[in-house]
Amino acid sequence: MSTIFRNLEQRDNKEIADLIRSVFREFDIARPGTVYFDPTTDDLFSLFRKPGSVYWIAEEIGKIIGGCGIYSTPGLPEGCCELVKLYLVSSQRGKGTGRKLLEKSLESAWELGYKQVYLESLPELSKAIGLYEKAGFGMIDGPMGNSGHFGCNIWMLKNL
């Protein structure tokens, strides 16, 4: 099967929100202070219309199988954006789809002139953390910016 990578469209809102929340339930991390309860998760199309932000969708046979983006999170240092909402359906993990979404997001960050990319995660998402480390992200001691996701306790940063 051929995977299509494209930018988020308004019609994708419900399907990608459902996918994101299903991953949170799968890993038993649906708790306050995460995107699970973030009202913007239901309208990512509007959220990612903010300048300096891009969201990529991975699709197979008309079904969304994953997504990832970069966001100009308030409070981050000049030249820094946040890698956000990298989620895949379970059947796609370990097949390179997440890596490709991450690469597309990092390319977008570079093209938009960012010099650093920050992310927040949870220990339960250890496979994703391994992917981030392979891509050059390093652990940092605390949160940056004002994401509102106080439930996350892993913070990482990458220089582009």
Order of alpha helices (4+ residues) and beta strands (2+ residues): beta-alpha-alpha-beta-beta-beta-alpha-beta-alpha-beta-beta
